[in-house]
Amino acid sequence: MEQKQIESLINQMTLEEKLAQMTQLAPMFFGVSQDTDLTGPLEEFHLTQEDIKNVGSTLNYFGAENIIKLQKEYMASNRLHIPLLFMADVIYGFKTAFPIPLALSCSFNPENYENATSVAAAESAASGIHLTFAPMSDLVRDPRWGRVMESPGEDPYLNCVMTKAAVQGFQGQSPKEKGKIASCVKHFAGYGAAEGGRDYNWVDISENTLRQYYLPSYKAALDAGAKMVMTSFNVIDGVPSSANKKLFRDILRKEWKFDGTTISDYAAIHETIINGLAENEEDAAQKCIEAGVDIEMMSTHYINCGKKLVKEGKLSIDLIDQAVRNILNLKNDLGLFENPFKDANPEDEKRLHLCSKHRKMARQAARQSLVLLENNGVLPLKKATKIGVAGPFADTNSASGGWFITAKNGSSSLLDALKEKGFQTKSSMTVPLGSMKDQIFDVEDNTEKAAMDLSDCDVLIAAVGENPSDTGEACSKTSLRLSPNQEKLVQKLKETGRPVVVIVFSGRPVVVIVFSGRPMELKPILPYCDALIQGWFLGTETGTGIADVLSGDYNPSGRLAMSFPQNVGQIPIYYNNYRTGRPYVGTKDPYVSKYLDCSNEPLYPFGYGLSYSNVEYHDFKVYIENSEIHAQVTICNHSSRETLETVQLYVRDIYASVVRPVKELKGFQQIALNPQESRTINFVVTKDMLKFYNQNLEYVFEPGEFQVIIGPNSRDVETISLQLS
């Protein structure tokens, strides 16, 4: 559709129709949800059936036949035949689940993230989805927040790289293409800085910090072509995001020139009243429309109050028209006016969902995303090894993590995958872990029995972690330790005298194999581990990906995208902190920045991860050419195994007009090395890459002394100083 046709359509619309286009409701309002009393919601939201005929979009409704049927009914009842827009939370997979985004970021391979979102786009498009509420690019530094699992991690540079890859996977060259969907970056802005790691909480950060650390990844998404921006739940600088003119009008629209569509998070417009910014529904609608939020998700203040606001002269019709223009342009970018069903196709669903090609890509991403944290030589396992496996994640097929709403089960189990590798296995204490959301805090204490059952095995694997339902939204925690009986299990297994491999399944850092959605507090179990793996939640190919690594069929290559604390009292802990005037440098002086009961360092730093190879760095050189920093280093694989090494380059600005971080990631290269192979690699750092925001919020480069830092992680590095004019 041509732009003049869109303008003609806007001119034909009544004010009521425009306000309805600016409203997003759940599918139950369209009469398609099971066991739904439609009258109740309509009355509660003060809606009529005529309103429903014009509502612009719905969320989390899918299935090709369902979408086709509802779209036909909707367009038949809509006076101007404007198509309904179907959006959904397709975060890291649709039917084929990839590792959670934090785990994907640990692969340090943007191709894995792009593959994940490309597969998610193809599978969800076939089921009728037009747009996903992803990626979440929020910078995260506090693993108590459950939604760290959705983030690329703690570093702005890595977040930008991964966010760009995610958008490219979802959208390709255009979301109009077959098998592609539009992308909505979230949550704008600073949601990951929620105070105390508590979801929906306020955020208190300076504009300098906001611009330097938190905004770049959102901008990277827009530069990659993301079509939509979602507000965040938090209050920032005293104003809820959904009513924040500075964020949406000044930064997003004027400064960044974004011409796409904006949407509130779920009921966030209404929450401006609860926040105490808006006096009532009418005030909330006015403030949020004026702030620049085009679509109101799951509250109805726009549609109920907008007409009165315009009539009384409190709200400009031009603002309404611009919001509608943005919405119609999005539908046009998706090709919905020509084909309102887009890619919805039952036959494509059957062909694409969980197909072998997609599972192969998921398996590759899974094994590259897990992180080997400790290994005293017990790994990789020899094929003749008799393996005992215990813990709640030993035999589960539900290891997809929070927010995987379209298929809760279907992951390959660790036990099954080990058997397929030809290992002789024995299991015990494999009952599911209870969910804290359900007020079940642990597994039954069968630790003594488990140790006795497996005492005849050569190697013992503890598959432990947190329940997948305890990660994601509304999953904040004050404790990041394993549950008491899981910690006890690890100890009892060690008391058998057999080597113990711990695998942690989580969304936070952890291990013995640790299954989790966040970094966890692993120090208490370290004395009982011979090997420790942060397994995360790896999706459909969880078991096969881990078995590939345990068996040595794949040499582990993952690196941490978030620092792991020694204990929760260190949080927030991250590698790129500012320098203090009283740094702790190992002196006995008590009046320095340190703890009395713990060192300042994380248990495992950002960028950390082991492999089965011995890799060394040699001949690190730095020189200046054409006002650019050139760094060169030779990487040697002194082992009999092929290895994938992630070489990380950091820079430190020694003196500046504002205090600068102790180091900042400015590049990384992932190189495959054959046994005994050496390779020299090069980095180039431009002046633009060294810019920062000064006191006046000017983005500037300042000449002076810099340190160029290189290594396999943010801690174990070599440093060279130089002057740059």
C-alpha positions as CSV (number, residue, x, y, z in Angstrom):
1,M,0.0,0.0,0.0
2,E,1.3,3.5,-0.9
3,Q,1.7,6.1,1.8
4,K,-1.1,8.2,0.2
5,Q,-3.4,5.3,0.6
6,I,-2.6,5.1,4.3
7,E,-3.3,8.8,4.6
8,S,-6.6,8.3,2.8
9,L,-7.5,5.5,5.2
10,I,-6.7,7.7,8.2
11,N,-8.9,10.4,6.8
12,Q,-11.8,8.0,6.5
13,M,-11.5,6.7,10.1
14,T,-13.7,8.0,12.9
15,L,-12.0,9.0,16.2
16,E,-13.4,5.9,17.8
17,E,-11.9,3.7,15.1
18,K,-8.5,5.4,15.6
19,L,-8.5,5.0,19.3
20,A,-9.4,1.3,18.9
21,Q,-6.4,0.8,16.6
22,M,-4.3,2.2,19.4
23,T,-5.6,-0.6,21.7
24,Q,-4.3,-4.1,22.2
25,L,-6.4,-6.8,23.9
26,A,-6.1,-10.5,24.7
27,P,-7.7,-13.0,22.4
28,M,-10.5,-13.6,24.9
29,F,-12.1,-10.3,23.9
30,F,-12.5,-11.7,20.4
31,G,-14.4,-14.7,21.8
32,V,-11.7,-17.2,21.0
33,S,-10.2,-18.2,24.3
34,Q,-11.4,-21.4,26.0
35,D,-13.7,-21.1,29.0
36,T,-13.9,-17.4,28.8
37,D,-16.9,-15.3,29.8
38,L,-16.7,-12.5,27.3
39,T,-19.4,-10.3,28.9
40,G,-17.4,-9.9,32.1
41,P,-14.2,-8.6,30.5
42,L,-16.2,-6.3,28.2
43,E,-18.1,-4.8,31.1
44,E,-15.0,-4.5,33.3
45,F,-13.0,-2.7,30.5
46,H,-16.1,-0.6,29.5
47,L,-16.0,-1.9,26.0
48,T,-18.7,-2.6,23.4
49,Q,-18.9,-5.1,20.6
50,E,-18.4,-2.2,18.2
51,D,-15.1,-1.4,20.0
52,I,-13.9,-4.9,19.5
53,K,-14.5,-4.7,15.7
54,N,-11.9,-2.0,15.5
55,V,-9.2,-3.0,18.0
56,G,-5.9,-3.0,16.2
57,S,-4.0,-6.0,17.7
58,T,-4.0,-9.0,20.0
59,L,-1.4,-10.9,21.8
60,N,-0.3,-14.5,22.4
61,Y,-2.8,-16.2,20.1
62,F,-1.4,-18.6,17.5
63,G,-2.0,-21.6,15.4
64,A,-2.5,-21.2,11.6
65,E,-6.1,-22.4,11.5
66,N,-7.0,-20.2,14.5
67,I,-5.4,-17.1,13.1
68,I,-6.9,-17.5,9.6
69,K,-10.4,-18.0,11.1
70,L,-10.2,-15.1,13.5
71,Q,-8.7,-12.7,10.8
72,K,-11.5,-13.6,8.4
73,E,-14.1,-12.9,11.0
74,Y,-12.4,-9.7,12.1
75,M,-12.0,-8.2,8.6
76,A,-15.6,-9.1,7.7
77,S,-16.8,-7.0,10.7
78,N,-14.3,-4.1,10.4
79,R,-15.8,-1.3,8.4
80,L,-12.5,-0.3,6.6
81,H,-11.2,-3.9,6.4
82,I,-8.0,-3.0,8.3
83,P,-6.3,-6.3,9.3
84,L,-5.8,-7.4,12.9
85,L,-2.1,-7.6,14.0
86,F,-1.1,-10.7,15.9
87,M,1.8,-10.3,18.4
88,A,3.3,-12.8,20.8
89,D,6.1,-13.5,23.2
90,V,8.5,-15.5,21.0
91,I,11.6,-15.0,23.0
92,Y,14.1,-17.8,22.2
93,G,12.0,-20.3,20.2
94,F,8.5,-21.1,19.2
95,K,8.3,-24.9,19.1
96,T,12.0,-25.6,18.8
97,A,13.5,-24.1,21.9
98,F,17.0,-22.7,21.8
99,P,19.1,-21.8,24.9
100,I,17.7,-18.8,26.9
101,P,19.1,-15.5,25.6
102,L,21.6,-15.2,28.5
103,A,23.0,-18.6,27.5
104,L,23.1,-17.7,23.8
105,S,25.1,-14.7,24.7
106,C,27.6,-17.0,26.6
107,S,28.4,-18.6,23.2
108,F,29.9,-15.3,22.2
109,N,28.7,-16.2,18.7
110,P,26.1,-13.9,17.3
111,E,25.4,-16.5,14.6
112,N,23.8,-18.7,17.3
113,Y,21.5,-15.9,18.4
114,E,20.6,-15.1,14.8
115,N,19.9,-18.7,14.1
116,A,17.7,-19.0,17.2
117,T,15.6,-16.0,16.2
118,S,15.5,-17.0,12.5
119,V,14.1,-20.4,13.4
120,A,11.7,-18.8,15.9
121,A,10.5,-16.5,13.2
122,A,9.9,-19.2,10.7
123,E,8.0,-21.5,13.1
124,S,5.9,-18.7,14.6
125,A,5.2,-17.1,11.2
126,A,3.8,-20.4,10.0
127,S,1.5,-20.3,13.0
128,G,0.2,-16.8,12.1
129,I,2.3,-14.6,14.3
130,H,3.2,-11.2,12.8
131,L,5.4,-9.6,15.5
132,T,7.4,-10.8,18.6
133,F,8.0,-8.9,21.8
134,A,11.7,-9.6,21.5
135,P,14.6,-9.1,21.9
136,M,15.0,-8.0,25.4
137,S,18.2,-6.0,25.3
138,D,18.2,-4.7,28.9
139,L,21.6,-4.5,30.4
140,V,21.7,-6.6,33.6
141,R,24.0,-6.6,36.6
142,D,21.8,-8.2,39.3
143,P,21.0,-11.9,39.1
144,R,18.4,-11.6,41.8
145,W,16.2,-10.3,39.0
146,G,14.6,-13.3,37.3
147,R,14.5,-11.6,33.9
148,V,18.3,-11.7,33.5
149,M,17.6,-14.9,31.6
150,E,16.2,-12.8,28.7
151,S,19.1,-10.5,28.5
152,P,22.4,-10.7,26.6
153,G,24.2,-9.9,29.9
154,E,26.2,-7.2,31.7
155,D,28.3,-5.7,28.9
156,P,27.1,-2.9,26.6
157,Y,29.3,-4.0,23.6
158,L,28.2,-7.7,23.8
159,N,24.6,-6.7,24.3
160,C,24.7,-4.6,21.1
161,V,26.3,-7.4,19.0
162,M,23.7,-10.0,20.2
163,T,20.7,-7.6,20.0
164,K,21.6,-6.8,16.4
165,A,21.9,-10.5,15.6
166,A,18.5,-11.2,17.2
167,V,16.7,-8.5,15.1
168,Q,18.4,-9.7,11.9
169,G,17.2,-13.2,12.6
170,F,13.6,-12.2,13.3
171,Q,13.2,-9.7,10.4
172,G,15.8,-10.6,7.7
173,Q,15.9,-8.0,5.0
174,S,12.2,-7.2,5.7
175,P,9.5,-8.6,8.0
176,K,7.3,-8.8,4.9
177,E,9.5,-11.8,3.7
178,K,8.1,-15.3,4.0
179,G,9.2,-16.8,7.3
180,K,10.0,-13.5,8.9
181,I,8.2,-11.5,11.6
182,A,8.6,-7.9,13.0
183,S,10.7,-7.3,16.1
184,C,9.9,-5.3,19.2
185,V,12.9,-4.3,21.3
186,K,12.2,-4.0,25.0
187,H,12.1,-2.6,27.7
188,F,12.7,1.1,27.0
189,A,14.5,2.0,29.2
190,G,16.7,0.7,32.0
191,Y,14.4,-2.0,33.2
192,G,17.4,-4.2,34.0
193,A,18.6,-1.8,36.6
194,A,15.5,-2.4,38.9
195,E,16.6,-1.6,42.4
196,G,17.2,-4.6,44.6
197,G,16.8,-6.9,41.7
198,R,13.0,-6.7,42.4
199,D,10.8,-6.9,39.3
200,Y,8.6,-3.9,38.5
201,N,10.7,-1.8,40.9
202,W,12.0,1.7,40.4
203,V,15.3,2.6,38.7
204,D,17.6,5.2,40.0
205,I,20.5,5.9,37.6
206,S,22.1,9.0,36.2
207,E,21.5,10.1,32.7
208,N,25.2,9.6,32.1
209,T,25.0,6.0,33.2
210,L,21.8,5.5,31.2
211,R,23.4,6.7,28.0
212,Q,26.8,5.1,28.5
213,Y,25.6,1.6,29.5
214,Y,21.9,1.0,29.1
215,L,20.8,2.8,25.9
216,P,23.3,1.5,23.4
217,S,21.7,-1.9,23.0
218,Y,18.3,-0.4,22.3
219,K,19.9,1.8,19.7
220,A,21.6,-1.2,18.1
221,A,18.2,-2.9,17.7
222,L,16.8,0.2,15.9
223,D,19.9,0.4,13.7
224,A,19.3,-3.2,12.8
225,G,15.7,-2.3,11.7
226,A,13.5,-3.2,14.7
227,K,10.0,-2.1,14.0
228,M,8.7,-1.5,17.5
229,V,9.8,-0.4,20.9
230,M,8.1,-1.4,24.2
231,T,8.0,0.7,27.3
232,S,9.3,-0.7,30.6
233,F,7.4,-1.0,33.9
234,N,9.9,1.0,35.9
235,V,9.9,4.6,37.1
236,I,13.0,6.3,35.8
237,D,14.0,9.8,36.9
238,G,10.7,10.0,38.7
239,V,8.5,9.3,35.7
240,P,7.1,5.9,34.6
241,S,8.5,4.9,31.2
242,S,5.1,4.8,29.5
243,A,4.6,8.5,30.3
244,N,8.2,9.6,29.9
245,K,8.4,12.3,27.1
246,K,12.1,12.5,27.4
247,L,12.6,8.9,26.6
248,F,10.0,8.5,23.8
249,R,9.7,12.0,22.3
250,D,13.2,13.5,22.8
251,I,15.6,10.5,22.7
252,L,13.7,7.9,20.7
253,R,11.9,10.1,18.1
254,K,13.9,13.4,17.9
255,E,17.5,12.2,18.7
256,W,17.4,8.7,17.2
257,K,14.9,9.5,14.4
258,F,12.9,6.4,15.1
259,D,9.8,6.3,12.9
260,G,8.4,3.0,13.9
261,T,5.7,2.0,16.4
262,T,5.7,2.1,20.2
263,I,3.7,0.0,22.6
264,S,3.2,-0.2,26.4
265,D,4.0,-3.2,28.4
266,Y,1.1,-5.2,29.8
267,A,-1.3,-2.7,31.5
268,A,1.6,-0.3,32.0
269,I,-0.6,2.7,31.0
270,H,-3.0,1.9,33.9
271,E,0.0,1.5,36.3
272,T,0.8,5.2,35.9
273,I,-2.2,5.8,38.1
274,I,-0.9,3.3,40.7
275,N,2.5,4.9,40.5
276,G,0.9,8.2,41.4
277,L,1.8,10.1,38.3
278,A,-1.7,10.1,36.7
279,E,-4.7,11.1,38.7
280,N,-7.2,8.9,36.8
281,E,-7.8,7.0,33.6
282,E,-8.3,10.2,31.6
283,D,-5.0,11.7,32.9
284,A,-3.2,8.5,32.2
285,A,-4.4,8.4,28.6
286,Q,-3.4,12.0,28.0
287,K,0.1,11.7,29.6
288,C,1.0,8.5,27.8
289,I,-0.3,9.6,24.3
290,E,1.6,12.9,24.7
291,A,4.7,10.9,25.8
292,G,4.5,9.0,22.5
293,V,3.1,5.6,23.3
294,D,1.1,4.5,20.2
295,I,-0.5,1.2,21.5
296,E,-1.9,0.6,24.9
297,M,-1.6,-3.1,25.9
298,M,-4.3,-4.6,28.0
299,S,-5.9,-1.6,29.5
300,T,-8.4,0.6,27.8
301,H,-7.8,4.2,28.8
302,Y,-7.1,5.4,25.3
303,I,-10.3,4.0,23.8
304,N,-12.5,5.0,26.8
305,C,-11.1,8.5,27.4
306,G,-9.5,9.6,24.2
307,K,-12.6,11.0,22.6
308,K,-13.4,13.2,25.6
309,L,-9.8,14.5,25.7
310,V,-9.9,15.5,22.1
311,K,-13.4,17.1,22.4
312,E,-12.3,19.2,25.4
313,G,-9.1,20.3,23.6
314,K,-6.8,18.6,26.1
315,L,-5.3,16.3,23.5
316,S,-4.4,17.1,19.9
317,I,-6.0,15.0,17.2
318,D,-2.6,15.3,15.4
319,L,-1.1,13.1,18.1
320,I,-3.8,10.5,17.6
321,D,-3.3,10.6,13.8
322,Q,0.4,10.1,14.1
323,A,0.0,7.1,16.4
324,V,-2.5,5.5,14.0
325,R,-0.1,6.3,11.1
326,N,2.7,4.5,12.9
327,I,0.4,1.4,13.5
328,L,-0.9,1.3,9.9
329,N,2.6,1.7,8.6
330,L,3.7,-1.3,10.6
331,K,0.9,-3.4,9.2
332,N,1.9,-2.2,5.8
333,D,5.5,-3.1,6.4
334,L,4.3,-6.6,7.1
335,G,2.3,-6.7,3.9
336,L,-1.0,-7.3,5.8
337,F,-3.1,-5.1,3.6
338,E,-2.3,-7.3,0.6
339,N,-2.2,-10.6,2.6
340,P,-3.8,-10.3,6.0
341,F,-3.0,-14.0,6.8
342,K,0.7,-13.5,5.9
343,D,2.5,-16.8,6.4
344,A,-0.2,-18.7,8.4
345,N,-0.2,-22.2,6.9
346,P,-1.1,-25.5,8.6
347,E,1.1,-27.5,6.2
348,D,4.1,-25.2,6.9
349,E,3.5,-25.7,10.6
350,K,3.8,-29.5,10.2
351,R,6.9,-29.1,8.0
352,L,8.8,-26.6,10.2
353,H,7.9,-27.2,13.8
354,L,10.7,-29.2,15.5
355,C,12.1,-30.3,12.1
356,S,15.5,-31.9,12.0
357,K,17.2,-28.8,10.6
358,H,15.9,-26.7,13.4
359,R,16.9,-29.2,16.1
360,K,20.4,-29.5,14.6
361,M,20.8,-25.7,14.9
362,A,19.5,-25.8,18.4
363,R,21.9,-28.6,19.4
364,Q,24.8,-26.6,18.1
365,A,23.7,-23.5,20.0
366,A,23.2,-25.6,23.2
367,R,26.7,-27.1,23.3
368,Q,28.3,-23.7,22.5
369,S,26.3,-21.9,25.2
370,L,27.1,-24.0,28.3
371,V,30.2,-23.0,30.3
372,L,32.8,-25.3,31.8
373,L,33.7,-23.6,35.1
374,E,35.9,-26.2,36.9
375,N,37.6,-29.4,35.7
376,N,40.3,-31.4,37.5
377,G,40.8,-33.7,34.6
378,V,37.6,-35.9,35.1
379,L,36.2,-34.5,31.8
380,P,35.7,-35.5,29.1
381,L,34.3,-38.8,30.1
382,K,35.8,-42.0,28.7
383,K,33.2,-44.2,26.8
384,A,33.9,-47.1,29.1
385,T,32.9,-45.1,32.1
386,K,29.9,-46.2,34.2
387,I,28.0,-43.0,35.0
388,G,25.7,-42.4,37.9
389,V,23.3,-39.5,37.4
390,A,21.3,-37.9,40.2
391,G,19.3,-34.7,40.8
392,P,16.0,-33.2,39.6
393,F,17.4,-32.4,36.1
394,A,18.8,-35.8,35.4
395,D,15.8,-37.2,33.6
396,T,13.6,-34.2,32.8
397,N,12.3,-33.2,29.4
398,S,11.4,-29.7,30.7
399,A,14.5,-27.6,30.6
400,S,13.5,-24.7,28.4
401,G,13.4,-22.0,31.1
402,G,10.8,-19.3,31.7
403,W,8.9,-17.5,29.0
404,F,8.8,-20.5,26.6
405,I,5.0,-20.2,26.3
406,T,4.3,-22.3,23.3
407,A,5.7,-25.7,24.3
408,K,6.5,-26.5,27.9
409,N,8.1,-29.9,27.4
410,G,9.9,-31.8,24.7
411,S,13.6,-31.2,25.7
412,S,16.0,-34.2,25.3
413,S,16.8,-35.5,28.8
414,L,20.4,-35.8,30.0
415,L,20.0,-39.5,30.8
416,D,18.6,-40.4,27.4
417,A,21.3,-38.4,25.7
418,L,24.1,-40.2,27.6
419,K,22.6,-43.6,26.8
420,E,22.5,-42.6,23.1
421,K,26.2,-41.9,23.4
422,G,26.8,-45.5,24.5
423,F,27.5,-44.8,28.2
424,Q,26.4,-47.3,30.8
425,T,24.2,-45.2,33.1
426,K,22.5,-45.5,36.5
427,S,20.2,-43.0,38.1
428,S,18.7,-42.0,41.4
429,M,16.8,-39.1,43.0
430,T,15.5,-37.9,39.7
431,V,12.2,-36.5,41.0
432,P,11.3,-33.0,39.8
433,L,12.3,-29.9,41.7
434,G,9.5,-28.0,43.3
435,S,8.7,-24.5,42.3
436,M,9.0,-21.5,44.7
437,K,6.0,-20.0,42.9
438,D,4.0,-23.0,44.1
439,Q,5.6,-22.6,47.6
440,I,7.6,-25.8,47.2
441,F,11.2,-25.0,47.9
442,D,13.1,-28.2,47.5
443,V,13.2,-31.8,46.5
444,E,12.6,-34.6,48.9
445,D,15.7,-35.5,50.9
446,N,16.7,-38.8,49.3
447,T,20.4,-37.9,49.3
448,E,21.7,-40.8,51.4
449,K,19.8,-43.3,49.2
450,A,21.1,-41.6,46.0
451,A,24.7,-41.9,47.2
452,M,24.3,-45.5,48.1
453,D,22.5,-46.4,44.8
454,L,25.3,-44.9,42.7
455,S,28.3,-45.9,44.8
456,D,29.3,-48.6,42.3
457,C,29.6,-46.1,39.4
458,D,32.9,-44.6,38.2
459,V,31.8,-41.0,37.9
460,L,28.8,-39.3,39.4
461,I,26.9,-36.5,37.8
462,A,24.7,-34.1,39.8
463,A,22.2,-32.4,37.6
464,V,20.9,-29.6,39.9
465,G,19.6,-26.0,39.6
466,E,16.4,-24.0,39.8
467,N,12.9,-24.8,38.5
468,P,12.4,-23.3,35.1
469,S,9.2,-21.6,36.2
470,D,11.2,-19.7,38.9
471,T,13.0,-17.8,36.2
472,G,11.7,-15.0,34.0
473,E,9.1,-12.3,34.9
474,A,8.0,-12.1,38.5
475,C,10.8,-14.4,39.6
476,S,13.1,-12.2,41.8
477,K,15.0,-14.0,44.5
478,T,17.1,-12.9,47.5
479,S,19.0,-16.2,47.6
480,L,20.9,-17.6,44.7
481,R,22.1,-20.8,46.3
482,L,20.9,-24.2,45.4
483,S,18.2,-25.6,47.6
484,P,19.5,-27.3,50.8
485,N,18.8,-30.8,49.6
486,Q,20.5,-30.2,46.3
487,E,23.6,-28.9,48.1
488,K,23.4,-31.9,50.4
489,L,23.1,-34.2,47.4
490,V,26.4,-32.9,45.9
491,Q,28.1,-33.4,49.3
492,K,26.8,-37.0,49.7
493,L,27.9,-38.0,46.2
494,K,31.4,-36.7,46.9
495,E,31.5,-38.8,50.1
496,T,31.3,-41.9,48.0
497,G,34.9,-41.2,47.0
498,R,33.9,-41.1,43.3
499,P,34.6,-38.1,41.0
500,V,31.6,-35.7,41.0
501,V,30.6,-33.6,38.0
502,V,28.1,-30.9,38.8
503,I,25.9,-29.5,36.1
504,V,23.8,-26.4,37.1
505,F,20.6,-25.8,35.2
506,S,19.6,-22.2,35.8
507,G,19.1,-18.7,34.5
508,R,21.8,-17.5,36.9
509,P,25.5,-18.6,37.4
510,V,25.8,-22.1,39.2
511,V,27.3,-25.7,38.8
512,V,27.5,-29.4,39.3
513,I,25.7,-29.6,36.0
514,V,23.7,-26.4,37.0
515,F,20.5,-25.8,35.3
516,S,19.4,-22.2,35.8
517,G,18.2,-19.0,34.2
518,R,20.7,-16.7,36.1
519,P,24.1,-16.7,37.7
520,M,23.9,-18.6,41.0
521,E,26.0,-18.7,44.2
522,L,28.1,-21.8,43.6
523,K,30.9,-21.4,46.2
524,P,29.2,-23.7,48.8
525,I,29.4,-26.7,46.5
526,L,32.9,-26.1,45.1
527,P,34.7,-28.3,47.7
528,Y,32.6,-31.2,46.5
529,C,33.0,-30.8,42.7
530,D,35.6,-32.3,40.5
531,A,34.0,-30.6,37.5
532,L,31.4,-27.9,37.3
533,I,29.3,-26.9,34.3
534,Q,26.9,-24.0,34.0
535,G,24.2,-25.7,32.0
536,W,21.7,-22.9,31.9
537,F,18.4,-23.8,30.3
538,L,19.4,-25.0,26.9
539,G,16.1,-25.8,25.2
540,T,15.0,-28.6,23.0
541,E,18.4,-30.1,22.7
542,T,19.5,-29.7,26.3
543,G,20.5,-33.3,26.9
544,T,22.2,-33.9,23.6
545,G,24.1,-30.6,23.8
546,I,25.4,-31.5,27.3
547,A,26.2,-35.1,26.4
548,D,28.3,-33.8,23.4
549,V,30.4,-31.9,25.8
550,L,30.6,-34.5,28.5
551,S,31.7,-37.2,26.0
552,G,34.3,-35.0,24.4
553,D,32.6,-35.0,21.1
554,Y,32.5,-31.2,21.4
555,N,35.2,-29.2,23.2
556,P,33.4,-26.6,25.5
557,S,33.7,-23.0,24.3
558,G,31.2,-21.0,26.3
559,R,32.2,-17.8,28.1
560,L,30.2,-16.1,30.9
561,A,28.1,-13.1,29.8
562,M,27.5,-12.2,33.5
563,S,29.9,-12.3,36.4
564,F,29.2,-14.9,39.1
565,P,29.3,-13.6,42.6
566,Q,31.0,-15.4,45.5
567,N,27.9,-14.7,47.5
568,V,24.7,-12.6,47.1
569,G,26.1,-9.8,49.3
570,Q,28.5,-8.7,46.4
571,I,25.6,-8.0,44.1
572,P,25.6,-6.0,41.8
573,I,28.9,-7.2,40.6
574,Y,30.2,-6.6,37.1
575,Y,33.6,-6.3,35.5
576,N,33.4,-2.7,34.0
577,N,32.9,-0.8,37.3
578,Y,34.3,2.7,37.9
579,R,37.5,3.2,39.7
580,T,37.3,4.3,43.3
581,G,39.7,6.8,45.0
582,R,40.5,4.1,47.6
583,P,41.0,0.9,45.6
584,Y,41.9,-2.3,47.3
585,V,45.3,-3.5,45.9
586,G,46.2,-6.2,48.4
587,T,47.4,-3.8,51.1
588,K,46.8,-4.1,54.8
589,D,45.3,-0.6,54.9
590,P,41.7,-1.0,56.2
591,Y,40.5,2.2,54.8
592,V,40.1,1.0,51.2
593,S,37.0,-0.2,49.3
594,K,36.7,-3.8,50.3
595,Y,34.7,-6.3,52.3
596,L,35.7,-7.7,55.7
597,D,34.4,-11.2,55.0
598,C,35.0,-11.7,51.3
599,S,37.3,-10.5,48.5
600,N,36.1,-8.0,46.0
601,E,36.5,-10.4,43.0
602,P,33.7,-12.4,41.6
603,L,33.8,-16.2,41.8
604,Y,33.9,-16.3,38.0
605,P,34.5,-13.1,36.0
606,F,32.8,-11.9,32.9
607,G,34.2,-13.7,29.8
608,Y,35.4,-16.7,31.8
609,G,35.1,-20.3,30.6
610,L,37.3,-23.4,30.3
611,S,37.9,-25.9,27.5
612,Y,39.6,-29.3,27.2
613,S,42.5,-27.6,25.4
614,N,45.6,-25.8,26.6
615,V,45.6,-22.4,24.8
616,E,48.3,-19.8,25.3
617,Y,48.6,-16.2,24.2
618,H,52.0,-14.9,22.9
619,D,53.6,-11.9,21.3
620,F,51.0,-9.3,22.3
621,K,51.8,-6.0,20.4
622,V,50.1,-2.7,20.1
623,Y,50.8,0.2,17.8
624,I,49.1,3.3,16.4
625,E,48.4,3.8,12.7
626,N,46.2,6.5,11.1
627,S,45.0,7.5,14.6
628,E,43.8,4.0,15.3
629,I,44.9,1.5,17.8
630,H,46.1,-1.8,16.3
631,A,46.4,-4.8,18.6
632,Q,48.0,-8.1,17.6
633,V,48.3,-11.4,19.5
634,T,49.3,-14.9,18.6
635,I,47.1,-17.7,19.9
636,C,48.5,-21.3,20.3
637,N,46.5,-24.5,20.8
638,H,48.9,-26.8,22.7
639,S,46.6,-29.8,22.7
640,S,45.4,-32.7,20.6
641,R,41.9,-31.3,20.3
642,E,40.3,-28.8,18.0
643,T,39.3,-25.8,20.0
644,L,37.2,-22.7,19.7
645,E,38.8,-19.8,21.5
646,T,37.2,-16.4,22.2
647,V,39.9,-13.7,22.3
648,Q,38.7,-10.6,24.2
649,L,40.0,-7.1,23.8
650,Y,39.4,-4.5,26.5
651,V,40.5,-0.8,26.7
652,R,41.0,1.4,29.8
653,D,41.0,5.2,29.6
654,I,43.4,6.2,32.3
655,Y,42.6,9.9,32.7
656,A,39.5,11.7,31.5
657,S,37.1,14.6,32.3
658,V,34.9,12.0,34.1
659,V,35.9,8.8,35.9
660,R,36.0,5.9,33.4
661,P,35.6,2.2,34.0
662,V,38.6,-0.1,34.9
663,K,38.1,-1.8,31.6
664,E,35.6,-2.0,28.7
665,L,35.1,-4.7,26.1
666,K,35.8,-3.2,22.7
667,G,35.9,-6.4,20.6
668,F,36.2,-10.1,20.5
669,Q,37.1,-12.7,17.9
670,Q,36.2,-16.4,18.0
671,I,38.7,-18.5,16.2
672,A,38.8,-22.3,15.5
673,L,42.2,-23.8,16.1
674,N,43.3,-27.2,15.0
675,P,45.5,-29.3,17.3
676,Q,48.9,-27.6,17.8
677,E,47.9,-24.7,15.5
678,S,49.0,-21.1,16.1
679,R,47.3,-18.1,14.6
680,T,47.9,-14.3,14.8
681,I,44.8,-12.1,15.0
682,N,44.4,-8.4,14.8
683,F,42.0,-5.9,16.4
684,V,41.5,-2.3,15.4
685,V,40.2,0.3,17.9
686,T,39.0,3.6,16.4
687,K,38.6,6.9,18.2
688,D,34.8,6.6,17.8
689,M,35.0,3.4,19.9
690,L,36.7,5.3,22.7
691,K,34.1,8.0,22.9
692,F,32.1,8.5,26.1
693,Y,29.6,10.9,27.7
694,N,31.2,13.8,29.6
695,Q,29.6,15.9,32.3
696,N,27.6,17.9,29.7
697,L,26.3,14.7,28.2
698,E,28.4,15.3,25.1
699,Y,29.6,12.2,23.3
700,V,33.4,12.9,23.0
701,F,36.8,11.4,22.5
702,E,39.5,12.8,24.7
703,P,43.2,12.1,23.8
704,G,45.6,10.8,26.5
705,E,46.9,7.6,28.0
706,F,45.1,4.3,27.3
707,Q,45.7,0.7,28.3
708,V,45.0,-2.0,25.7
709,I,44.1,-5.2,27.4
710,I,43.8,-8.7,25.9
711,G,43.0,-12.2,27.2
712,P,40.6,-15.1,27.4
713,N,38.4,-13.3,30.0
714,S,38.1,-10.0,31.8
715,R,40.5,-11.1,34.6
716,D,43.4,-13.1,33.1
717,V,44.8,-10.5,30.8
718,E,47.9,-8.8,29.4
719,T,48.2,-5.0,29.3
720,I,50.1,-2.5,27.1
721,S,49.9,1.3,27.7
722,L,50.1,4.0,25.0
723,Q,49.4,7.6,24.2
724,L,46.7,8.5,21.7
725,S,46.4,12.1,20.5
